[in-house]
Amino acid sequence: MVDGQRMTIADDVRTNGATPNPWWANAVVYQIYPRSFQDSNGDGFGDIQGIISRLDYLAGLGVDVLWLSPVYVSPQVDNGYDIADYQNIDPRFGTMDDMDELLREAHKRGLKIVMDLVVNHTSDEHAWFRASRDKNDEHADWYWWRPARKGHEPGTPGAEPNKWGSYFGGSAWTYDQKRGEYYLHQYSAKQPDLNWENPKVRKAIYKMMNWWMDRGIDGFRMDVIAEISKRVDSNGKLPGEQGGHIPDLPANHGYSTPFLACTDGPRLDEFLREMRHAVFDGREGYMTVGEAPGIRLKRDGYITDPVHGELDMMFLFNHVLFDCKNYDTWTPVPFKVDGLRKIMAKEQKVVSKAGWASLYFSNHDQPRALSRWGDDSEAMRVKSAKALGLLLHMHRGTPYIYEGEELGMTNAHFTQLEQYRDIQSLNIYKERVDEQHRVSPEEMMDVLAKRSRDNARTPMQWDGGKYAGFTAADASVEPWIAVNPNHDVINAEAEVGDPDSVYSFYKRLIELRHTNAVVAAGDWKLVDAHDEHVYAFTRSLGGEKLLVAVNCSGQTVPIPRQAAKLLASSGKLDEGRLLISVTGSLPVNGQLGPWEGFVYYV
Ligand code: NOJ
């Protein structure tokens, strides 16, 4: 194959178990967080026209698919993951005409558009929920409404139907005065869970999805899709309702978690299959990726196996939770490459024969991987950004790049609570510092600086100007969240033409995914599974084998035994066999310097 030319790898991949004709198997997806990407009208808020103005940049980077976080009408309590109208664009982002223009302009450049689909819940301002507050309305059963606990006055403390806490703090039940009942919300009180048991709900959702597909979008990223089916007993009751037993999980400060009952419920496969038929049958060229926090790995293999007709890929969470004590984001434990490797290995294995992996380290819900696992200091930032990029992109699956990752953007490093905007971060501070006095303000600020979702949400750094080119320098309104001051050094303008930049490195990684069959489809196998610093593996396809080795530490370390043996077995080190490396050259003296890594034909 000619270097630089996009190949079709359908056949290679098919022999390795993925969906027949999976165009997405050697595609690279780029996630846009619209409110932080590009503001076109000086209101401090990113918008669709802003995205259109940056399409040439994205096409230049070489990505294939743009995933847009939600741009639908929304009160924005959870930055658009609380949708009030699925079939209209929020005026903050623009109009439906803008959306159509984006689709046209993206397609013209060979870019596909995948929309976020948030259907585990709506906003409480959605017409369905409003109607549902009336017990006599036909929407009465569209959400999880429950009476107060027997013997309790509705709306008083302890009268909630069970003891579940919301993932965003407080009870997972909110009392509605008008209806005289409680509704379930796993997330904020303004994000009521839809009742997927009701076939009318499902029908309405599929209709809306078809409407978007007909409009020309290329698929969906499905928000917390593994939570749509809940475990109810034969009487339709949720665990713990009216005093029954709730399965134990680590207590969440007075609340139990809805996790066991609301993740991967008994009808998930049925719903996903039904959705596939109702929306995607007869369509081509689309993709689906489902977000599935906490789902068992085996289930990833099942759900993404094309034979079962459910989803093309899923976002797993195991590898972004290994450095959290008891799965608590707010209790970070130090990064050890072994922890990451063990979990990534399991995630790779479960889809090695059938099904397919999504590959991500960063997104709008995670701190930036570069600051989290790498080293964002001036001396090491570029190297460790490249090393982490190399590591992720050499795995088997479809890589996802989160906006700014390709520039080596870092965490926000906020120092004041007032700088944060994220509902989850603000609620956890209130809960643990103000209400429970569990941690000191200083400790919590330190944790937020490491873990808040806002770390990933600061404006995209386009140039070194006042607002980083995100919003016009003379705009009268400040960006909705502060621009990272390091945009004077870290920005697209400085990196695009620089062959040694993080941007140029990512561009090459994307090119390899398109042009190198081994990178795209080769089998994945761990090497030196226990090395303390170096994460190494091979990729093989046909007669070809690549050795990937990345030093995930700030020390100079020897290339571990098995990797060194593989290198030695292929003779004297030869530039011609080097596919890509962090430094641009071969390893020297059998060692890897801080955050160095390479991919070599062995
Ligand atoms: C996952 C989304 O990625 C996150 O941003 C959101 O807060 C929750 N789902 C609830 O929709």
Boltz pocket constraint, residues with backbone or C-beta under 6 A from the ligand:
constraints:
  - pocket:
      binder: B
      contacts: [[A, 78], [A, 81], [A, 82], [A, 118], [A, 187], [A, 223], [A, 224], [A, 291], [A, 364], [A, 365]]
      max_distance: 6.0
